[in-house]
Amino acid sequence: MRYQLGLLPCAAMSSLYAGTETPTTYVDGQITSGAVLPPIGTFLLLRKADSICALKFTGMWRGNDAESGTPFHSGQESFRSRYSWYLGARDSERWTIHPPKAQGLSELTQGRLVGIGRFAFGTGNIRIDCGPIRVKWSAPAHVYFYYPQAEDQGIQIAATRWTNFDEVEPNDPNLQWFGFDIKRPTTRIPSDR
């Protein structure tokens, strides 16, 4: 397994998963000024320009490897998540995602910070890719409106109640789309479970 320091491969980070992983879970979702946490087991829709993506987290694990920090690393616990994605597009005034233009299963990792002071870097892969849509992730399933800077990049996200891809309907008038809004207060999204 290879790990990344920023975007550079770094095989020396093999201690990233030194602990014994365990599944992690949560129930309710939330919308903040810069990110959306979907209710567990549901799809998020992301759109930018003429691309749309349906995204669902299919597994989340915690590393159980936290330790005392040193001057060279934070000692934070590591996390890993797996997600499935489906890419669609705008066709005239409608969004189409069935059948998807592309689809896949990808994995994300979040390790401890390494370095010294302001020269500390996160380890792992925190970038969600779905065609031309690229956003940042943090454990367990936060999806940000940007990658990598905290600024408006024209990405909109809608939390849904759909748990199966066949249910996803990107033109549903009941969807509430959100964009980056630094003044938006945190709002809880209660789970149906």
N, C-alpha and C positions, 0 to 999 in steps of 0.2 A: 504494500500500500504506500502511496506517495502522499506527502503533505505539502502544503504551500505556505510560504512566508510571503504575505502580500500576494503577488501574482507570480513569484518566482518559485520553482520547485525546490523543495528542501527535504531531502531524505533524512537529514539528521534529526528531524522532529518526531522520531519514532516513539518518544515517550508521551505523545499526545493522548493516546488511549492506554496508558499504563494501568489504569484501574479497571474494574469489572463493570461493563456497561449494564444499565437496567433501563427498561422502557420508562418513559415519562409521559405524563398526560396532563391535561387541564380540561376545563369544561366550557366556561363562558368565553366569549371573544370580547374584543374591544377595538374602538377606533380612537386614535390619538392624533395629534397635529401632524405627525410624520409617518405613521404606520397603521396597519390593520392586522389584528390577530383574529383569524376566523374562528367561529365556534368549532369545536373539535369535530373532525370528520366531514366538514362541509367544503364546498368549492368557493374559491375567490375568483372573480373575474377581473382582469387587468386589461386596460386598453390604452393605446397611444397611437396617434395618427390613424392609419388604416389597419392596424393590427389589434387583435384581441386574443387573450389567453385565458383558458380555464385552468386553474391550479388547485391541487388538493394534496395536503400532507398525508402520507400513508404510513409513516412511522417516525417516532421521536425517541431518542435515547439520551441519558445523561451518563457521563463518564465515570462518576464516583471517584475522581482522581484529584480532587482539590488538595492542596497542601500549602504550607506556609510559603509566602512569597519570598523572593530573594531580590537583591539589587538587579538581577538579570531576567527575572520572570515574575509574573503576577501571582502565580499559584492558583489561579481560578480553575474551576471545574470545566471540563470539555463537554461539548454537546454535539449531537449528530441528528440530522433529520433527512428523510427521504420524501420526495414529492413526485407526483405525476403531473404532466402538463399536456395541453392540447392547444394548438395554434389555429386561429381562424382569421378572417379578414372582413373588411367592409365591402359590401357588394351594393353599389348605388347608395341607398339610404339605410340599408339593413346590414346587420352583422350576421355572418354565417360561420358556424363552427362544426356543423355536422354535414359531411364528414370533415375531420380536421385536416388542415394542409400539412401538418406535421404533429408528432406527438412523441413523448418519451418519458423516461423515469430517470431522475437525477438525485444526487445526494449532496448534502451540505454539511460542513463541519465547522465548529467554532472551538478553537483552543485558547490557551492562555496567552496573554501578552508577553512578548519577549523583547529584550532590549534594555535601554537605560533611559529613564525620564521621558523627555519629549521624543526620544528616538526609539520608543517602544512600538511594536507592530503586532497586530493580531495574527494568529496562525490559523490556517484552515481555508476553506472555500465558503464565502458568505454571499456569493453572487448567484441569484436566480436568473437563468436564461430561458426565455421562451420566444424563439425567433428573434425579432429585433427589440423585444422588450427585455430590459435588464434592470433588475431591482436588487436591493440589499435584503438580507435575511438576518435575524437573530433568534436564538432559541427562546421558546420551543418552536413557534411558527409565526413570528412577526414578519410581515412583508412591508417594506418601506416604499414610499412614493418616489424614491430616487436611488441612484447608485453612481458614484459613492458619496457626493457632497449632499448635505441637507439643504436642498433647494428645489423649487418647483421645476420639474422636467417634463411637465405635460402628461404625466401618467395619472390615470383615474382608476380607482379600485372600487368594486362593489362586493360586499359580503353577501352570501346567499344561504339558503337552507338546503340546497340540493346536495345529496350525498352520492348520487350516481351520475356519471357523465351523460347518460341518455336523457336525464332531466334538465340539463343545462340549456337555458333559452336566453341568449344575450339580448334579445329584443323585448323581454318582459318589461312592461311599463311600471311594474312595482319595484324594480331595482332602484336602489339609491346609490348613485355614483359619488365618490369623494375624491378630491384632489388634495395636494399638499396645502395645509393651512396652519401656519404657525400659531394662530390664535384660537384654533379649535380646542375646546376642552375634551378631556377623555370621556368617552361614552361607552358603557358596557353593552355588549350584545349577548343577551341571555341565550343559552343553549336550549334546544327543544328536548334534550335528553334529561 
